[in-house]
């Protein structure tokens, strides 16, 4: 019952499966204790009836009071343990699931995130886990516990009178048969609801990220109308899903409750025929009031359990995605980066085709070429942010596809065109380059990256919080923090992807001077569109259409009359004289 299929169906951890077992066990115990209270009431009523009909002595009041107090204490303790085994343990499961998803996402290759948008992933980590939390805490333990306790009680009732037992219990399997028959409908509704929720989240996120562009183009009214339409569509899907679910749940509840009527009819007929006495029918009627109780909550939530299969599937999709794994022992013989006939496809589109070149240790190797030629892809492949589809990439003779990414990246410092900063101080954002670095070391890296100029204007200097992704800073200021972070790490391999793209000419000159001093002796891979920024490179690799078109020193490439690099340099030289 609680095997691997069950674990995957409800996206549970191994501890979560144990928690469900424990919750189901205590639900069984609690249901049987409550049913035992019904048995005590039946025995007392039988004794009173005997007193009225045969003149027998009434039960001792102290004994009745003691029995009642003992039952109440036992009921309290079992309900308390049931609560701890369901709600209490589930909160830990939610924490473990979210941390597990975050850990899994941390290990996935970057290409995975290119196929999933942030709103969708956020909906999985927050919305889907929330839905599963409700199923874990409110449904699974109660439902499976109710199955077992009802089966035990059913056997006991069959022993007393199988005819009345069937009249009492037939509604339970009939009700669940109706609900289980609605699983496909519930799943379709859940998929539609999830898709509409992601659409709304996408629309809200898009509006927040592009608010300046929306205002600048005077599109507020049109965009808000579109967002309202998405929200209205989500509301309609939600109402439709709840209506259909309500029809099935209430229909199942009505069918189950018909067991009361059939018990009365069958019991009355049995009494009239003299087969049973009134007290046996009274016992069955008492049991009916309790035997359906465990299913009251489950019936209301079992449809949600079916709908949760979509959320569980989305969670397991992340868990099932192959992670970038490898050896944690990374001991390269030097830090030459060697591309050997590397190919890479993105969404079935071939980006790189048979790329081979070497970025040598102690040299600056520049990747240049037209937009879309594969320069940034090479940089990301070199750091194993993506894995090559064909060929191999080696660092110091070690194939990086065999190295665990975290172990590999200890030897890398990276500055990419898209800068990511945290809602923290300038100092702490730079310190991310090397945790444990002293303030003096952080300030030295900041000065080398020309950060002092703008930090001196901030209210608290380096202690100023810069907002989410550095929203309080300009693009050039954010990029200088990213460069300072890379300089602080002082790794033997440095990847610079358009590292000076957002800097003005003066700042770019200062940062390039700092880079040339601080990156001496390292393996440096630089990507730039400005030809003048790579004139000091030791080697230039020119990419075109995903292939290596030219390779050599800047002087050698400029000497080629019809060379691509020379053509690009001449075009940029001509555009420098253009003016309004």
N, C-alpha and C positions, 0 to 999 in steps of 0.2 A: 504493500500500500504506500509506503513512504520511501520508495526507491529513487533512482536517478531521474526517472521520468517525472515523478512528482516534484522533485527538486527543481528541475528545469521548467516545468509547467508553471510554477509559482515563483521562479527566480529567487530561490532561497539559497543561503549559504548552508554548509553542513551543520553549523550551529543552529541555523534557522530551522532545519528539519528536526533537530533534537528538541528545539523549543516547541514546535507544533506537536510533537509526540507528547511532550510533558503537558502542554495545554489540553490536548485531547484526553489524556489520562485523568487529569483533575476535573475535567468536565464530566467524564463518566462517573467519577466518585461523587461529585456534587449532585448530578442528576439522580443517582441511586439513593443518596442521603435524603434528598427532597422527596423522592418516591417513598422512602422509608417513613417519612412523616405522614404521608397519606396512609400508609399501612397502620401506623399508630392510631390515627383518627378512626380508621375502619375497625380496629380492635376495640376501641373505647365505645364506638357506636353499637357494636355487636353486644358489648357487655350491658349497655344501657337498655337495649332492646330485650335482652334476656331478663333484666330486672323488671321491665314493664310487663313482660308476658309470663314469666315463671316466678317472679318474686325473689330473684337472687339478690344478694347483697351488692350494693354499689361499690365500685372500685375505691380503694383507699385514696383520699385526696392528696396526701403527702406523696404517695407513689406516683400519682398522675402529675403532680407539680414537678417532682424530681425528674420524671421521664421527659416532660416538656422542656425543662431547663437544659437537660442533657442534649436533647435534640437541637435546641436553639444554639447551644455552644458548638456542637459538632457542625451544624449548618454554617455558622459564622466562620469557623476555621477552614472548612472546605471551600467556601466561597472566597475567602481571603487568598488561599493558595491558588485557586483557579484564576483569580485576578492577577496575581503575580506571574503565573505561568503563561498567561496570554498577553495582557497589556504590558506588564512590567518588562518581560523579556523581549518583546517586540521592538521596543524603543532602541535597544542595543542592536537589534538586527537592522533597523533603518540606518543607524550610524555605520555599521559594518558594510552595508550595501553601498552607501554613498561613498565611503572611503575606498571600497573595492573598485567602484567605477572610476573614481578619480585616479587611482593607482593604475588601473588598466589603460585609461586614456593617456596617462603619462608615458606608457611604454609603447603605444601604437605609433606606427610610422606617420609622418606628416601627410602623406598622400591620403590617409583616411579622412583627415579633416577637410581636405579639398572636396570630398564627396558629401560631407554633411555640414549643414549650416549651424551656426551657434545657437539659434533659437530652438532648433530641433534637439540638439544635445542638451541644452538647458531644460527643455521640456522632459527629456528622459530622466535626467538626474533629479529634478525637483518634482515635476508632475507625476511621472510614471511611478517613481518610488513612493510618493504620497499615496497613490491609489493602491499600490501593493501593501503599504503599511496598514491600510484599513482592512484589506483582505486578511493579512496575517493575524491582526489582533482581534477582529470582530467575527471572522467567518471560519477559518480553517479549523482551529481548535474546537470551537463550538460545534461545527458541522460534523466533523469526524467523531467527536465525543458523543454527539447525539446519535450517530449511526450505531455505535457500540452499545450505549446505554439502552437505546430502544430495542436493539436485538436481544439484550439480556432480559428486559422486561417482557418482550414478546414471548420468549420461551416460557417464562413464568406464567403469563396469562394463558398460553396454550395448555399448560398443565392443568390450570383451574377449569377452563372451559374453552375448547377450541372454537366453538361456534361464536361465542361472544367475542373472543379474541380477534377472529377474522372481521367481525362486524365493527370492531373498534379500530383496527389497524389498517384496513384496506386503503383508506384515504392517503396514508403516508406515501407508499410507493406510487400511487396514482398521481399525487401532487408533484412528486419529484420527476416522474416520467414526463409530465407536461413541461416542467422547467428545463429538463435536460434536452427535450425536443426543441427548445427555443435557443439553443446555444449558437447556431449559425446566425440567427437574426441578431442576437446580442453581440456577436463578434463583428458583424457588418456595421451595426450602429456604433460600436466602439471605434472601429477603424475610421468611420466618417467623422466622429467627434474628435478623435485625435488629429486627424488631418486639418479640420477646421480650427482647432486650438493652435496648431503650429502656424497656420496661415495668419491668425490674429497676432501671435507673438512676433512673427516675421514683420508684419505691418507696423507694429508698435516700435520694434527695434529699428526698422528702416527709417521711421519718422524721427526718432531721437538722434540717429547717426547723421541724418541729412537735413536737420532742421535749418541750417544756414542756407543750403542750396534751395530748399523749399521756399523760404522767405525771399531769397534773392530773386527767384523767378516768379514770385507772386502766385504760388500754387497752393496756398494754405487751404482754401475752400475745396478745391478739387481733391487734394490729398485726404482731407478729413472726410469728405463724402465717400471716398474709396475705403477708408478705414472703418467708417460706420457701416458700410455694406458688408464688410468682412465680419464685423461683430454681430450684425443682425443674422447673417448666414449661420454663424456659430450658435447663436441662440436658437434658431429654428432646428438645427440638427440636435441640439441638446434637448429641446422640448419633445421632438419626435422620439428620440431614444428613450426618454423617461416615460413617455406615454405608452410606448410598446412594452417596455419593461414592466410598468405598473399593471398592464393588462394581464401579462403572464403571471406575475407574482400574486396578484389578487385572485386570479382564477385558480391558481394552485392552492391558495389559502382556503378558498371556498370549498374546493374539492376535499381537502383534508378535514375541514370542519364538518363535512357531511357524515363523517364517522360518528359524531354524537347522535345524529338522528337514527342511523342504522343500528347503533348500540341500543338505543331506547326501544326501537321497534323489535329487534331480535330479543332483547331482554324481556319485554312485555309478553311476547309470544311464549317464551320459555317459562315464565311465571304462570301464565294461564294454563299451560300444558302440565304444570307441576314438576317440570324437570329441574328447576332451580328455585331458590328462595329469593326474597326481596333483597336481603343483605348482600348477596353475591352481585346482583345488578348494581346495588349502591356502591360496592367496591369498584366495579368497572367504571361507573360514572365519576367516581373520585379520581381514578387513574387517568381518565380522559382529560381532566382539567390540568394534569401535569405532564402527560406523555406528549402533548402537542407543544407545550411551552418551549422545550429546547429548539423546536423548529421555527418558532415565530420569528426570531431574529434571523435565523439562517435562511428562511424563505425570502425575507426582505433583502438579504445580501447575496444570495446565491447567484442572482442575475449579475450583480456586480462582480462576483467571482468569475463568471464566464467572460464578462467584458474585460476583466483584468488580464486575460490571456494576451491581448494586444500589447498592454504595457509590459508584461513579463517577456514577451517576444522581443520588444525593443531593447530591454535591458540585456537579455541574453545575446542579442546581436552584437552588442559591444563586447561582451565577455568572450564571444566566439571568434572575434576578429583576431587573426594571428598577430602577435606582438613581435616587435623587433628584438630578437634575443641573440645571445652569443656568450662568448667567454668573458669573464670579468678580469682575466689576466691579460693585460695589454702591454707588451714589452717590445716595441718596434726597434729595429736597428736603424736609428735615425728617423727623420721626419719628411722624407721625400714623398710627395703624393703622386702616384702613378695611375693614370687612366689607361686601361687596356681594352680597346675595342668596345667601349661602353655604349649601350643602347638603353633608351628609356622611353616608355609610352605613358601618356597621361590621358585617361578616359578614352582609350583606344586610338589616341592620336600620337604618332611617333614624333617625339620631341628631339631626341638625340639618336644619331645613327653612326655607329662605329667610331666613336670619339677616342682618340689616343693622344696623350701628351704627358709630360712630367713637370710638376712644380717642385723645384729642388730646394732643399734646405739651405737657408742663408741667402736666398734670392727672392725677388719680388716678381711673381708671374701675373701678368694681366690678361684677363679675358675680355675681348672686345668683339663688337659685331653689331649688326642691326638688331632692332627690337624683335624679340621672338626667336632669336637664333639659338637660345639654350644656355646663355651665360649663367643666369641665376640658378637654373636647374643643375648645372655642373657644380656650383658652390654647395647646394643643398645635398647633392649626392656625395660630395667629398666629405661632408660631416655626417653622413648616413641619416639625414633627416628623411630622405627617401632611399629606397633600395633600387639599384640598377636592375633593369629588366634583362639586360644582356651584358656579357663581359664582366670585368672585375675592376675594383679600385683598391689599391694597396697604399698603406702608409708604413714606411720603413720595412717593406717586404711582407707586411701582414695584411691579408685580405680583410677589409673592414666589415664585410658582411658576416664575419665569424666573431666579431667583437660586440659585446653588450654596449648599446649606445651610451649609457652613462659613463662607462669606463673609457670609451673612445673620446667622449667630449671633454674629459678632464684635460686633454692636450690641445683643445681648440678654444679660441676666442673669436666671437663673431659679431660683426656689425652689419645688419642688413638694412635695406632701404626702408622697410616697414618697422619702425621702432616701437617696441612694447615697453611701457613703463608702468609702475604700480602707484597706487594712491598712497604715497608715503613721502618722506622728505627727499630732497636732492641727495643728501649724504647716503641715505639707506639705499636709494636706487642705484647709486654708483657702487656701493659696497656689495651688491649682488654679484659683482664680478668675482669677488673672493671673500666668502664669509670669514669673519675673524680678522679682517684687515684693520689696522689701526686708523685712527682719524687722520694722522699725518700721511699715511700711505694713500688714503682716499683723496685727500686734498692735493697730493702730488700728481696723481693721475688726472684729477679734475683740471689742474692748472695746465698740464700737458695737452689736454684736449680743448683748451681755451674756454673753460667754463666760468672762470672768475669774472669775466666781463659781464655776463648777464646775471650770475648769482649775486653779485654785489648790489644789484638793483632790487632783489627780492626782499620782502619785509623781514624775514628771519634768516636771510642768507642761506647757507647750506642746510639749515634746520627747517626750511619752508616746505610745507606739504604742497605737492604739485598737482593734485587732483587725479581722477581716473585717467590712466594712460597719458599723464602729463598735459591735461587739458589747459592748464594755466600757462603753458610755455608755447613758444613758436616751434615750427617744424625744425628749424636749424638748431634751436636750443635743445630740443629733445634728442636730436641726433648727436650732439656733442656729449650729452650724458651717456648715450649708448657707447660712444667711442671711449669715454673715460672708463666705463665699466670694462670694456675689452682690454684697455691698457692696464688696468688694475689686476686683471687675472694673470697677465704675463705668461700666457701659454705659448708653447713652441710653434703652434700653427695658428695663423690669423687669417680669417676670411673677411674681406671687406666688399660688400655688395652695395655699390653706389653710396659709400660711406660719407661722401662729402656733397651729395646731391642737393641738400637743403641749405648749404652754407653759402654766404656771400663770398666774393672773391678774396677779401681780406682775411676772413675767418678760415676759408679753405686753405689759403697759403700758410697760415699759422699752424693749422692742424696737420697739414701735410709735412711741415717741418718737424712737428713733434713725432709724427708717425715714423718718419725716416730715421729719427734718432732712436726711438724706443723699440722699433721692430727689427733692428739690426741683428742678424744672425738667425732669424726665424724663417719658417716657411710661410710666405705671404702670398695669398691668392686674392687679387684685386679685380673687381668688376667695375667698369666705369664707361660712361658714354662720352665724356669729355676727353678728347685725345690728349690734351695737354697735361691731364692729370696722370697719364701713364707714360709720359716721355722718359721718366727716370726708371722705369721698370727694367729688370734684367732680361726678361723674356716676355714676348707678347704672343698669345694664341688667339687667332682670329676665327670666330665661328660664323658660319652662314648656313642657314637651312638645317641646323642640327649636326653639321659636320665641321671638322677642322679644315678651314680653307687656306690659312697661312700660319706660319709659325717662325719666330726668329726674334732678334733684338730689334728695338725701335729703329736703329740705324739701318739694319738690313731690310726691314720692311718698307722704310721710306725710300730706299734705293730702287724698289720695284716700280717701273713706270706705270704699269696697269694694275698695281696691287690694291686690294680692298682697303687695307689700313691707310695707305697713302691717300686714296680717294676720300676716305672719311675725314682724315686730318685736313685735307685741302678744303673740303666743304665747310668744316667748322671754322677754319681760318677765314674763309670768305664771309661767313655769317657773322663773325665778330665785328665786321665793319658796317653791318646793317644798322640803320637807325630809323626812328619814326620821323 
